[in-house]
Amino acid sequence: MRFRIASMTVGLSAGITAAVVVACVSGAYIYSVHHSDALMEAARSGALADAELIRIALEHQMIENDRSLISRMVASFGQQPGVERVVILDRHGVRRYTSRPDEPATDLEMNSSTCQACHRLPPAQRGSSRVIESRNGTLLRTVVPIRNRAACHGCHEPSHQINGILILDRDAGEIRAAMRRDLRWLTLITGALTLLLVGGIGLVFRIFVLRRLQRLETTARLVAAGDLDRRIPIEGSDTLSWLAREFNTMADSLTGLVREVNNQRERLETVINSVDDGIVVLDDQRKIIAANDAFLKRAGQSREQVLGCCCAGSAPGRCGLADCPSLACLRSGARQVRICERCTPDGVTVWEEIHASPVLDSAGKLRQVVEVWRDISERRAAEAHMAESHRLASLGLLASGFSHELNTPLATVLTCLEGILREVPEGSGQPMDACRVRENAAIGRDQILRCRSITQHFLRMSRGQRSPGDVVEIRAAAEAVRRLIEPTARGHSVSITVREPDSEVRVRADESDLHHALVNLMLNAIQACQPGGRVTVAISSGDMARIRISDDGCGIPSDYLKRIFEPFYGLRKGGTGLGLFLSLNFVRRWGGDISVESVAGSGSTFEIALPVFVPALVQEAAR
């Protein structure tokens, strides 16, 4: 502040000093020019008066025709102080008398520089006196004509107007010396007055302007620092007082706005802190700039510890750098959702869902990310319970098909056993046909093995236990599910076709989860078809393993497509509305996704996409 005031004082002082100096110098110059002209005019007047006196005295002696006295008088006049010389020329310009006879006569010839100083001008512009430069210095030359009066006609022709010329040269150096002395005194006095004037102006400006501006600056700085009640005292009714009143009015408005903002911020913080979900705001470097109490409680740190720190340090173990939702949001600019598992200090495992949403500025550039951490442990437990309920409902739906599928080989076994009994009648003593008995026994064994396979697959479907992941061959899984729901399809008069891929396609997933998802999608396709309809399962491989389940049924209206994966939302009467929701969760659990394409009245196609299992990458990761 002092530096700013000092620099302002210096700048204003320099400006005022320059203005005063220019004004004083201009005034001094004008005064010196006027004073020089006045001095020179006074010298001219004095010289002209002296020349007239000399002319009168010389005319009286000329009338007396005393030439020796005239010569003595010219010499006497030439010795007066300040007089350089006195010369009398006749009417032809010939020197007759001079106070300095030793000087050459050429100085007074017509073509000399001293004479040309006047004669180069027209007669109307010639004055009676002029300052000229000669060999002896600067002279003030006064020329007075000696006219041919009546008293002079005795010696001179009456027709002549002028009998001669009187030249009086005075030394102009003394006049100029006096002018220089006056100019020096004028300069000194002007400089002193300038300093006094500048000092006075500076003092007055500092007292009446700078001091009040300093109060204005101090008050503004204190208001900016948080002292919202500070105001400027009003003094007088000048411009600075008006400025102070306007500043106080602005400060009052600012104080009201700041207090309103603070109140709004406190209310917003109260609302955010009352939310059970953890909320944290990150900048583009993932540094925490705001967090609510729920997030701080989850992090186990204070607000001072987390503000300004990277989120990875405040929430260790919650998300990895490779799957960080904030990094993905910063890269893509889109909302991201992640689910992570966390262990509390009490040893309890909880599941949390993280939503990372972008915050854009007015130019549309991503500046911040808002993360919301929500505890979904209860929701996951409810989803698990719903999954179990839906699994039991699906198993109940498949029970009729399972019983039909199991009764068929059992009936065949029964027939084979009855045939064996007929081949070996009790107490007959007849030899039995070994070939026919062996054939019946082989058929019975195959059917019993088929019953075991069906029973084991049904048990896997009903198990409901998560596994760490198996390597599942998709073709075999699709074929097994097809065999399982074939009776249901025959009951609806719908055919199921599985198009096998050119090579094996394997994925890492829980086999029961994959079977459950396929059962849900195939059953939905069967129920959407009319009698005589067709369901096709196509398997392909590329960057992802894809299973496309297509039907030629009723299709799905476009208004419902966005909601079919929501829980408890179904289009089929009597359904639970959980099939697609649980199937999507099963697939996403193993890094996949489900998409749908459908046109009302033209059938639907559901596609399951899962990462392809590559043994080489798995072994490299294991190393």
Backbone torsions as a table, in degrees:
resi	resn	phi	psi	omega
1	MET	NA	-46.6	178.7
2	ARG	-60.7	-39.2	179.3
3	PHE	-63.8	-41.1	179.6
4	ARG	-65.8	-42.7	179.1
5	ILE	-63.0	-43.7	-179.7
6	ALA	-62.9	-44.5	179.8
7	SER	-64.9	-37.4	177.6
8	MET	-66.2	-41.4	178.4
9	THR	-62.3	-44.3	179.8
10	VAL	-61.9	-44.8	-179.2
11	GLY	-63.4	-46.7	178.8
12	LEU	-65.6	-40.8	178.8
13	SER	-61.9	-42.2	178.4
14	ALA	-62.9	-42.2	179.1
15	GLY	-65.5	-45.9	179.2
16	ILE	-64.3	-43.5	179.2
17	THR	-59.7	-44.3	179.5
18	ALA	-62.3	-43.1	179.7
19	ALA	-64.0	-43.8	-179.5
20	VAL	-66.4	-41.9	-179.8
21	VAL	-62.5	-44.2	179.1
22	VAL	-61.8	-43.5	179.8
23	ALA	-64.3	-45.2	-178.7
24	CYS	-67.3	-42.5	179.4
25	VAL	-64.0	-40.9	178.3
26	SER	-63.5	-44.2	177.9
27	GLY	-63.5	-41.7	179.5
28	ALA	-64.3	-39.6	179.2
29	TYR	-64.6	-45.8	179.6
30	ILE	-62.6	-41.8	179.5
31	TYR	-65.6	-40.1	-179.1
32	SER	-66.0	-38.7	177.8
33	VAL	-64.2	-44.2	179.4
34	HIS	-65.5	-40.5	-179.9
35	HIS	-65.2	-39.9	177.9
36	SER	-63.1	-42.9	178.2
37	ASP	-63.7	-38.5	-179.7
38	ALA	-66.7	-43.1	178.8
39	LEU	-63.1	-43.7	-179.8
40	MET	-65.4	-37.3	178.5
41	GLU	-67.3	-37.8	176.7
42	ALA	-65.5	-38.9	178.3
43	ALA	-65.4	-39.2	178.8
44	ARG	-64.0	-44.6	-180.0
45	SER	-61.4	-42.9	178.9
46	GLY	-64.4	-43.4	179.6
47	ALA	-63.9	-39.9	179.4
48	LEU	-66.0	-38.0	177.8
49	ALA	-65.6	-44.1	177.8
50	ASP	-61.9	-40.9	179.9
51	ALA	-64.2	-38.4	177.5
52	GLU	-65.1	-39.2	178.4
53	LEU	-65.1	-43.1	179.4
54	ILE	-63.7	-41.5	-179.5
55	ARG	-61.3	-42.1	-178.5
56	ILE	-64.6	-43.2	-179.5
57	ALA	-65.4	-42.0	-178.7
58	LEU	-69.2	-35.9	178.0
59	GLU	-62.7	-37.6	178.9
60	HIS	-64.5	-39.7	179.6
61	GLN	-73.7	-31.6	178.3
62	MET	-66.6	-35.8	177.5
63	ILE	-64.1	-37.9	177.2
64	GLU	-73.1	-15.9	179.3
65	ASN	60.5	39.4	176.8
66	ASP	-101.4	93.3	-172.9
67	ARG	-73.5	-33.8	178.4
68	SER	-65.9	-37.1	177.9
69	LEU	-68.1	-36.6	178.2
70	ILE	-63.3	-41.4	179.9
71	SER	-64.1	-40.7	180.0
72	ARG	-67.5	-39.1	-179.1
73	MET	-65.6	-40.2	178.3
74	VAL	-62.9	-41.8	178.6
75	ALA	-65.8	-37.7	-179.6
76	SER	-66.5	-43.3	178.5
77	PHE	-64.7	-32.8	-179.5
78	GLY	-71.1	-16.2	-179.8
79	GLN	-92.9	0.7	178.8
80	GLN	-68.8	151.9	-178.5
81	PRO	-59.5	133.5	176.8
82	GLY	85.9	-8.2	-178.4
83	VAL	-97.2	123.5	179.8
84	GLU	-82.1	-44.9	178.3
85	ARG	-166.8	160.2	175.2
86	VAL	-127.7	127.6	-176.6
87	VAL	-132.2	138.6	174.0
88	ILE	-117.4	124.1	177.6
89	LEU	-109.6	147.5	175.3
90	ASP	-79.4	-176.9	-174.5
91	ARG	-68.7	-14.2	177.1
92	HIS	-96.2	4.0	179.0
93	GLY	84.3	14.2	179.3
94	VAL	-89.7	132.2	-179.3
95	ARG	-69.1	126.6	178.9
96	ARG	-107.2	-45.5	-179.4
97	TYR	-134.9	144.5	178.7
98	THR	-152.0	146.9	178.0
99	SER	-80.9	-9.9	178.0
100	ARG	-133.0	84.8	-177.9
101	PRO	-70.0	-17.2	-178.6
102	ASP	-77.3	-13.0	-179.8
103	GLU	-76.5	144.5	-179.6
104	PRO	-65.8	146.6	-178.0
105	ALA	-74.9	-13.4	-177.8
106	THR	-66.8	-18.9	-179.8
107	ASP	-65.0	-23.6	-177.0
108	LEU	-107.8	13.9	175.7
109	GLU	-75.3	159.0	-172.8
110	MET	-63.7	-33.7	-176.8
111	ASN	-88.3	4.0	178.9
112	SER	-74.6	158.8	-178.0
113	SER	-66.9	-31.7	-179.2
114	THR	-69.7	-35.3	178.1
115	CYS	-78.5	-35.8	-178.9
116	GLN	-68.5	-17.6	176.4
117	ALA	-58.3	-29.6	177.6
118	CYS	-105.5	-39.9	-172.6
119	HIS	-75.6	-13.5	176.2
120	ARG	-75.7	-11.2	178.3
121	LEU	-94.9	155.1	174.2
122	PRO	-61.0	153.7	-178.7
123	PRO	-57.3	-31.9	-178.2
124	ALA	-69.4	-23.4	-177.5
125	GLN	-98.0	-0.5	179.6
126	ARG	-81.2	132.3	176.7
127	GLY	-98.2	174.9	179.6
128	SER	-79.0	-17.1	179.2
129	SER	-144.7	152.2	-179.1
130	ARG	-159.2	147.9	176.2
131	VAL	-87.2	126.5	-178.6
132	ILE	-130.4	160.4	177.4
133	GLU	-105.4	127.9	179.6
134	SER	-129.5	-178.3	179.1
135	ARG	-65.3	-27.4	-178.5
136	ASN	-90.4	4.5	178.1
137	GLY	118.3	-160.6	-178.4
138	THR	-86.0	129.5	-176.5
139	LEU	-124.2	149.7	170.0
140	LEU	-104.9	101.2	-175.0
141	ARG	-94.0	130.2	176.6
142	THR	-117.8	127.5	-177.6
143	VAL	-114.9	121.4	-179.8
144	VAL	-122.6	120.6	179.1
145	PRO	-74.3	141.9	175.2
146	ILE	-99.6	104.5	-172.0
147	ARG	-80.8	155.1	-178.8
148	ASN	-85.6	93.9	-178.2
149	ARG	-87.2	176.2	-178.3
150	ALA	-66.7	-31.0	179.3
151	ALA	-71.1	-16.2	-177.1
152	CYS	-95.9	-2.5	-174.5
153	HIS	-69.8	-13.7	178.6
154	GLY	-68.2	-30.6	-179.4
155	CYS	-108.3	-21.9	-173.2
156	HIS	-121.3	153.3	-179.9
157	GLU	-67.7	133.1	-179.5
158	PRO	-63.4	-22.8	-178.4
159	SER	-71.7	-17.9	179.9
160	HIS	-80.9	137.1	178.0
161	GLN	-87.3	-32.2	-175.9
162	ILE	-125.6	132.2	177.3
163	ASN	-92.0	-24.7	-178.8
164	GLY	-179.1	-173.8	-177.9
165	ILE	-133.3	135.8	174.4
166	LEU	-102.1	124.0	178.7
167	ILE	-113.4	124.4	178.3
168	LEU	-120.1	115.5	178.2
169	ASP	-104.3	121.4	175.5
170	ARG	-110.1	152.8	-179.5
171	ASP	-76.0	115.2	178.5
172	ALA	-84.3	-8.4	179.4
173	GLY	-62.1	-39.2	179.2
174	GLU	-65.4	-37.1	178.5
175	ILE	-63.3	-43.6	180.0
176	ARG	-69.1	-35.2	175.9
177	ALA	-61.9	-41.3	177.2
178	ALA	-63.9	-39.4	178.2
179	MET	-63.3	-40.2	179.4
180	ARG	-67.0	-40.2	177.6
181	ARG	-61.5	-43.5	179.0
182	ASP	-64.8	-36.9	179.8
183	LEU	-66.8	-38.2	178.1
184	ARG	-64.1	-45.7	178.3
185	TRP	-63.4	-38.9	178.4
186	LEU	-63.3	-40.1	178.7
187	THR	-64.2	-45.3	179.5
188	LEU	-62.0	-45.6	-178.9
189	ILE	-66.1	-40.9	178.5
190	THR	-63.1	-42.6	177.6
191	GLY	-61.3	-44.1	179.5
192	ALA	-63.2	-45.1	178.5
193	LEU	-62.7	-37.0	178.6
194	THR	-62.9	-45.4	178.8
195	LEU	-62.1	-44.0	178.4
196	LEU	-63.1	-40.5	-179.2
197	LEU	-66.9	-44.0	178.5
198	VAL	-63.2	-44.7	178.5
199	GLY	-61.2	-42.5	179.0
200	GLY	-64.9	-43.6	178.6
201	ILE	-63.1	-43.0	178.5
202	GLY	-61.4	-42.0	179.8
203	LEU	-65.0	-46.1	179.7
204	VAL	-63.2	-42.0	179.7
205	PHE	-64.1	-39.8	-179.8
206	ARG	-68.1	-38.9	-177.2
207	ILE	-74.1	-45.6	-171.3
208	PHE	-96.0	-15.1	-177.9
209	VAL	-120.0	-59.8	-174.3
210	LEU	-62.7	-39.1	-179.1
211	ARG	-64.5	-39.1	178.7
212	ARG	-72.7	-37.1	174.8
213	LEU	-65.0	-34.3	178.0
214	GLN	-65.2	-40.0	176.3
215	ARG	-63.4	-39.6	177.7
216	LEU	-62.3	-44.0	-179.5
217	GLU	-66.3	-41.9	179.9
218	THR	-63.1	-43.6	-179.9
219	THR	-64.5	-42.2	178.1
220	ALA	-61.7	-41.4	179.8
221	ARG	-65.6	-40.4	-179.7
222	LEU	-69.0	-38.0	176.9
223	VAL	-64.0	-41.6	178.1
224	ALA	-65.2	-29.4	179.7
225	ALA	-78.7	-8.4	177.7
226	GLY	120.6	-7.7	178.2
227	ASP	-82.9	80.3	-173.1
228	LEU	-72.5	-14.2	-179.4
229	ASP	-91.5	-3.1	-178.6
230	ARG	-75.0	135.2	178.6
231	ARG	-136.0	165.0	-179.3
232	ILE	-94.4	129.2	175.5
233	PRO	-66.9	137.3	-177.9
234	ILE	-90.2	125.8	178.7
235	GLU	-130.5	118.6	174.8
236	GLY	80.8	-166.8	-177.4
237	SER	-136.6	27.5	-179.4
238	ASP	-87.4	-168.9	-176.7
239	THR	-64.6	-40.8	179.3
240	LEU	-65.9	-35.8	176.3
241	SER	-65.7	-40.4	175.9
242	TRP	-62.7	-41.2	177.7
243	LEU	-62.7	-40.4	178.6
244	ALA	-64.7	-40.9	178.3
245	ARG	-64.4	-41.7	178.1
246	GLU	-64.8	-37.6	177.4
247	PHE	-64.3	-42.9	179.0
248	ASN	-63.6	-38.6	177.5
249	THR	-63.7	-43.4	177.6
250	MET	-63.0	-40.5	179.4
251	ALA	-64.4	-37.4	177.0
252	ASP	-63.2	-44.5	178.6
253	SER	-64.3	-42.8	179.1
254	LEU	-62.6	-41.1	179.4
255	THR	-61.8	-42.9	178.3
256	GLY	-63.1	-42.3	179.9
257	LEU	-66.0	-43.0	-179.7
258	VAL	-63.0	-42.4	179.5
259	ARG	-66.5	-36.7	177.0
260	GLU	-66.4	-41.7	177.2
261	VAL	-62.6	-42.4	178.6
262	ASN	-62.5	-40.8	177.9
263	ASN	-63.7	-44.0	178.4
264	GLN	-63.0	-40.1	179.2
265	ARG	-65.1	-40.9	178.7
266	GLU	-63.9	-41.5	178.5
267	ARG	-64.8	-41.1	179.0
268	LEU	-64.0	-42.5	178.4
269	GLU	-63.7	-37.6	178.5
270	THR	-63.7	-42.3	179.3
271	VAL	-65.3	-45.6	-177.9
272	ILE	-66.0	-40.6	-179.7
273	ASN	-69.9	-21.2	177.6
274	SER	-80.1	-10.2	178.7
275	VAL	-78.8	134.8	179.8
276	ASP	-72.4	-24.9	179.0
277	ASP	-74.0	142.1	176.3
278	GLY	-75.2	126.6	-179.2
279	ILE	-121.5	130.1	179.8
280	VAL	-141.2	140.4	179.2
281	VAL	-110.5	127.9	-177.7
282	LEU	-117.9	147.9	173.7
283	ASP	-87.1	-173.9	-176.6
284	ASP	-70.7	-7.4	173.8
285	GLN	-102.6	11.3	-179.6
286	ARG	64.7	28.6	174.4
287	LYS	-93.1	139.8	-175.3
288	ILE	-76.8	126.7	176.8
289	ILE	-115.0	-11.6	175.9
290	ALA	-163.0	148.6	179.2
291	ALA	-157.5	147.7	177.9
292	ASN	-94.5	175.4	-175.2
293	ASP	-65.0	-34.7	-179.0
294	ALA	-64.3	-39.4	177.8
295	PHE	-67.0	-42.2	179.3
296	LEU	-62.2	-37.5	177.8
297	LYS	-66.2	-40.1	177.3
298	ARG	-65.4	-39.9	-178.5
299	ALA	-76.1	-20.9	-178.6
300	GLY	70.7	28.9	-178.8
301	GLN	-134.9	163.6	178.3
302	SER	-85.3	168.3	-179.1
303	ARG	-64.5	-38.8	-179.9
304	GLU	-65.4	-29.8	-178.2
305	GLN	-75.6	-30.8	-174.2
306	VAL	-95.9	-28.4	-177.3
307	LEU	-63.9	130.5	-179.7
308	GLY	85.0	-4.9	-179.5
309	CYS	-100.0	160.2	177.8
310	CYS	-71.0	145.0	-176.6
311	CYS	-65.7	-25.9	179.6
312	ALA	-64.1	-30.2	179.0
313	GLY	-81.6	-24.8	-178.5
314	SER	-88.0	-17.4	179.5
315	ALA	-132.9	63.1	-176.7
316	PRO	-65.4	139.2	176.5
317	GLY	82.0	-3.8	-177.2
318	ARG	-83.3	-42.6	-179.9
319	CYS	-144.0	146.0	178.1
320	GLY	-90.7	159.9	-178.7
321	LEU	-63.9	-30.3	-178.8
322	ALA	-73.7	-21.9	-177.1
323	ASP	-127.5	30.8	-177.5
324	CYS	-73.2	124.3	-179.1
325	PRO	-66.3	-32.5	179.9
326	SER	-68.0	-42.3	177.2
327	LEU	-62.4	-43.1	178.7
328	ALA	-63.7	-38.0	178.6
329	CYS	-67.3	-40.7	178.9
330	LEU	-66.5	-35.0	-179.9
331	ARG	-74.7	-42.6	-173.3
332	SER	-96.7	-23.1	-176.1
333	GLY	74.9	11.0	-178.2
334	ALA	-115.4	159.1	178.9
335	ARG	-66.3	137.9	-178.1
336	GLN	-123.6	147.5	178.6
337	VAL	-131.1	130.3	177.1
338	ARG	-133.9	155.5	175.6
339	ILE	-123.8	127.0	-179.0
340	CYS	-130.7	160.2	-179.9
341	GLU	-108.7	134.1	-176.9
342	ARG	-133.3	144.0	178.3
343	CYS	-107.7	121.6	-179.0
344	THR	-74.7	163.6	176.4
345	PRO	-56.6	-23.5	179.3
346	ASP	-81.9	-1.2	-179.9
347	GLY	87.2	9.1	-179.6
348	VAL	-89.3	133.3	178.4
349	THR	-88.7	125.2	178.6
350	VAL	-124.0	154.1	177.9
351	TRP	-111.2	135.4	-179.3
352	GLU	-129.1	143.4	177.7
353	GLU	-106.9	126.1	-175.8
354	ILE	-108.9	123.5	174.7
355	HIS	-109.5	119.9	177.4
356	ALA	-109.9	114.9	-177.3
357	SER	-115.7	138.1	-179.2
358	PRO	-78.5	149.2	173.6
359	VAL	-118.4	117.0	-175.4
360	LEU	-102.2	149.1	175.1
361	ASP	-86.2	-174.0	-177.3
362	SER	-64.4	-25.7	179.7
363	ALA	-87.0	1.0	-179.9
364	GLY	82.7	12.2	179.6
365	LYS	-93.4	137.7	-178.0
366	LEU	-72.0	122.0	-178.3
367	ARG	-112.2	-36.3	-175.0
368	GLN	-141.0	165.0	177.1
369	VAL	-131.2	133.3	176.6
370	VAL	-106.0	121.4	177.2
371	GLU	-104.5	136.0	175.1
372	VAL	-120.5	119.5	-179.5
373	TRP	-102.7	117.1	-176.7
374	ARG	-120.8	130.3	178.0
375	ASP	-76.4	115.8	-177.4
376	ILE	-114.8	22.5	-179.3
377	SER	-60.5	-45.6	-180.0
378	GLU	-66.4	-37.8	179.5
379	ARG	-65.3	-40.2	179.1
380	ARG	-66.6	-35.8	176.4
381	ALA	-64.7	-40.5	177.9
382	ALA	-66.2	-39.0	177.8
383	GLU	-63.5	-40.0	177.8
384	ALA	-63.0	-39.6	178.3
385	HIS	-66.4	-40.7	177.4
386	MET	-64.7	-39.3	179.1
387	ALA	-62.3	-40.3	179.2
388	GLU	-66.2	-41.0	178.8
389	SER	-64.8	-41.7	-179.9
390	HIS	-68.2	-35.0	177.9
391	ARG	-63.1	-42.4	179.1
392	LEU	-66.1	-37.2	177.9
393	ALA	-65.7	-40.6	178.7
394	SER	-64.5	-41.0	179.0
395	LEU	-64.6	-38.0	176.8
396	GLY	-62.8	-39.2	178.6
397	LEU	-65.2	-33.7	-179.3
398	LEU	-84.9	-6.2	-174.1
399	ALA	-61.7	-40.6	-179.2
400	SER	-65.1	-43.6	177.5
401	GLY	-63.7	-38.5	179.3
402	PHE	-63.5	-42.5	-179.8
403	SER	-65.8	-39.9	178.3
404	HIS	-65.8	-42.3	-179.6
405	GLU	-65.1	-33.1	-178.4
406	LEU	-82.0	-34.1	-178.2
407	ASN	-68.7	-30.7	-178.7
408	THR	-62.7	-52.9	177.7
409	PRO	-67.4	-30.5	177.8
410	LEU	-65.2	-38.9	177.9
411	ALA	-65.1	-37.9	177.5
412	THR	-63.9	-43.7	178.2
413	VAL	-60.1	-44.2	179.3
414	LEU	-60.1	-42.0	178.6
415	THR	-62.9	-41.8	179.3
416	CYS	-64.2	-41.6	-179.8
417	LEU	-65.9	-39.3	177.2
418	GLU	-65.4	-35.9	177.0
419	GLY	-64.2	-41.0	177.7
420	ILE	-62.9	-40.7	179.6
421	LEU	-63.9	-35.2	179.0
422	ARG	-70.5	-32.2	179.2
423	GLU	-71.9	-22.3	-179.9
424	VAL	-121.0	79.6	179.2
425	PRO	-68.9	148.1	-175.9
426	GLU	-72.1	126.3	175.7
427	GLY	67.9	15.9	-178.8
428	SER	-77.7	-31.1	-177.9
429	GLY	69.4	7.2	178.9
430	GLN	-88.4	146.1	178.8
431	PRO	-68.9	140.7	-179.4
432	MET	-91.3	157.7	179.2
433	ASP	-83.0	101.2	-174.4
434	ALA	-62.6	-34.3	-178.3
435	CYS	-65.8	-43.8	-179.1
436	ARG	-68.8	-38.5	177.2
437	VAL	-62.7	-41.2	-179.7
438	ARG	-65.4	-38.7	-179.5
439	GLU	-65.4	-45.0	179.1
440	ASN	-64.2	-38.5	179.6
441	ALA	-66.4	-37.9	179.5
442	ALA	-66.1	-41.1	178.3
443	ILE	-63.7	-43.7	178.9
444	GLY	-61.4	-40.7	179.1
445	ARG	-63.1	-45.1	-179.4
446	ASP	-60.7	-40.7	-178.8
447	GLN	-69.6	-36.8	176.6
448	ILE	-64.6	-40.2	176.6
449	LEU	-63.4	-37.4	176.7
450	ARG	-64.1	-40.8	177.3
451	CYS	-61.0	-41.0	179.5
452	ARG	-63.9	-42.0	179.9
453	SER	-62.2	-43.5	179.7
454	ILE	-64.1	-42.1	-178.6
455	THR	-65.2	-42.2	-179.9
456	GLN	-64.7	-41.0	179.4
457	HIS	-64.9	-41.1	177.9
458	PHE	-63.8	-37.8	177.4
459	LEU	-65.0	-38.5	177.6
460	ARG	-63.5	-38.5	178.4
461	MET	-65.8	-33.9	-176.1
462	SER	-90.5	-4.0	-173.8
463	ARG	-66.7	-48.2	177.3
464	GLY	69.8	19.1	-179.7
465	GLN	-104.0	137.1	178.8
466	ARG	-79.1	142.8	177.6
467	SER	-117.5	160.8	178.9
468	PRO	-67.9	-3.6	178.9
469	GLY	116.1	129.6	177.7
470	ASP	-116.5	159.6	171.6
471	VAL	-87.2	110.5	-173.0
472	VAL	-108.2	131.7	174.2
473	GLU	-88.1	118.9	-169.0
474	ILE	-65.1	-41.2	-178.6
475	ARG	-59.6	-45.4	179.7
476	ALA	-63.8	-39.1	179.9
477	ALA	-66.0	-43.4	179.4
478	ALA	-64.3	-39.5	179.6
479	GLU	-66.9	-39.8	179.1
480	ALA	-64.4	-41.6	178.6
481	VAL	-67.3	-36.9	178.5
482	ARG	-61.3	-44.0	178.9
483	ARG	-63.0	-34.8	-176.6
484	LEU	-69.5	-37.4	-176.9
485	ILE	-102.1	5.6	179.2
486	GLU	-57.7	-43.0	177.9
487	PRO	-60.6	-40.3	178.0
488	THR	-63.0	-39.5	179.2
489	ALA	-65.6	-41.5	178.6
490	ARG	-64.8	-34.5	177.7
491	GLY	-63.8	-29.2	178.5
492	HIS	-96.9	3.8	-178.6
493	SER	58.4	43.0	179.6
494	VAL	-119.9	135.4	178.7
495	SER	-96.2	144.3	179.1
496	ILE	-119.6	129.7	179.4
497	THR	-125.6	131.2	177.2
498	VAL	-109.9	115.2	177.8
499	ARG	-88.6	114.3	-174.8
500	GLU	-78.0	143.9	177.3
501	PRO	-75.3	169.2	180.0
502	ASP	-69.1	-29.5	-179.7
503	SER	-139.6	170.7	-179.8
504	GLU	-66.4	139.6	176.2
505	VAL	-122.7	117.6	-176.1
506	ARG	-121.0	146.1	178.2
507	VAL	-135.1	161.3	174.8
508	ARG	-100.5	116.7	-178.7
509	ALA	-163.8	171.4	172.7
510	ASP	-82.0	123.3	-173.1
511	GLU	-61.4	-39.5	-179.3
512	SER	-67.8	-36.5	176.8
513	ASP	-63.2	-45.5	-179.7
514	LEU	-63.8	-42.9	177.6
515	HIS	-61.7	-40.5	-179.5
516	HIS	-63.1	-43.9	179.0
517	ALA	-63.2	-44.0	179.4
518	LEU	-64.5	-40.1	177.9
519	VAL	-60.6	-44.4	179.9
520	ASN	-61.1	-46.6	-176.7
521	LEU	-68.6	-40.6	179.8
522	MET	-68.8	-41.0	177.9
523	LEU	-62.7	-40.8	177.3
524	ASN	-62.0	-40.5	179.5
525	ALA	-64.7	-41.3	179.5
526	ILE	-63.4	-44.8	-177.0
527	GLN	-70.0	-21.2	178.6
528	ALA	-81.5	-14.8	-175.3
529	CYS	-91.2	151.9	171.7
530	GLN	-83.9	161.8	175.4
531	PRO	-53.2	132.6	-174.7
532	GLY	91.2	2.9	180.0
533	GLY	-73.9	175.1	-176.1
534	ARG	-137.5	138.4	174.6
535	VAL	-119.4	129.2	-178.0
536	THR	-119.9	132.4	176.2
537	VAL	-113.7	115.3	-179.5
538	ALA	-114.8	134.4	-178.3
539	ILE	-116.2	132.2	177.6
540	SER	-140.2	163.5	-176.8
541	SER	-136.8	146.8	177.1
542	GLY	-168.0	-128.3	172.7
543	ASP	-68.2	-24.6	176.1
544	MET	-132.9	149.7	172.3
545	ALA	-83.6	128.3	-173.5
546	ARG	-124.1	134.0	176.9
547	ILE	-120.6	112.0	-177.9
548	ARG	-104.5	120.6	-179.7
549	ILE	-111.4	109.0	-174.7
550	SER	-115.3	146.6	175.8
551	ASP	-137.1	163.7	176.8
552	ASP	-110.8	38.3	-175.7
553	GLY	-86.5	-148.4	-172.1
554	CYS	-78.4	-15.8	-179.2
555	GLY	75.8	179.8	-177.1
556	ILE	-124.6	128.0	176.7
557	PRO	-59.8	147.6	-176.8
558	SER	-62.8	-28.1	-179.6
559	ASP	-67.8	-21.7	-175.8
560	TYR	-99.8	-10.1	-174.2
561	LEU	-60.8	-36.4	-176.3
562	LYS	-74.6	-11.5	-173.4
563	ARG	-117.4	1.4	-172.7
564	ILE	-69.2	-21.0	-179.9
565	PHE	-92.6	4.1	177.4
566	GLU	-78.5	147.6	179.4
567	PRO	-68.1	144.8	177.2
568	PHE	64.2	20.8	176.9
569	TYR	-116.1	111.6	-178.1
570	GLY	-140.2	155.3	179.1
571	LEU	-100.6	-12.3	-177.0
572	ARG	-97.6	129.9	178.1
573	LYS	-66.2	137.7	179.8
574	GLY	86.9	-5.7	179.3
575	GLY	-84.0	164.5	179.8
576	THR	-86.8	-18.3	-176.6
577	GLY	74.6	17.5	-177.2
578	LEU	-113.2	-11.4	-172.9
579	GLY	-58.7	-55.2	-178.6
580	LEU	-68.7	-35.8	179.0
581	PHE	-61.6	-47.3	-179.5
582	LEU	-70.3	-37.8	179.4
583	SER	-61.8	-42.1	178.6
584	LEU	-63.2	-41.5	177.9
585	ASN	-64.5	-39.6	178.6
586	PHE	-61.3	-44.2	-176.7
587	VAL	-71.2	-42.6	-179.6
588	ARG	-66.5	-25.1	178.7
589	ARG	-62.1	-24.4	-179.1
590	TRP	-112.1	25.8	173.1
591	GLY	81.4	16.2	-178.5
592	GLY	-110.1	-167.8	-179.3
593	ASP	-158.9	162.4	177.8
594	ILE	-123.5	131.0	176.1
595	SER	-123.3	161.9	-175.7
596	VAL	-138.9	142.6	171.6
597	GLU	-130.5	127.4	-175.6
598	SER	-154.2	145.5	173.4
599	VAL	-128.7	127.6	-178.2
600	ALA	-57.0	125.3	-180.0
601	GLY	88.0	-5.1	-176.8
602	SER	-124.0	10.9	177.7
603	GLY	92.8	176.3	-176.8
604	SER	-138.1	157.3	175.6
605	THR	-134.8	118.1	175.0
606	PHE	-103.8	134.8	-178.4
607	GLU	-122.2	123.9	174.0
608	ILE	-98.2	125.1	178.4
609	ALA	-117.4	126.0	179.8
610	LEU	-133.2	147.7	176.8
611	PRO	-62.3	137.1	179.8
612	VAL	-71.7	138.5	177.3
613	PHE	-80.2	120.7	178.7
614	VAL	-117.2	110.7	-176.4
615	PRO	-60.0	-36.5	-177.0
616	ALA	-62.9	-42.2	-180.0
617	LEU	-67.3	-35.3	179.1
618	VAL	-66.3	-43.8	179.2
619	GLN	-64.8	-39.2	179.5
620	GLU	-65.1	-40.1	178.3
621	ALA	-66.4	-34.5	179.5
622	ALA	-66.2	-35.2	178.5
623	ARG	-66.8	NA	NA
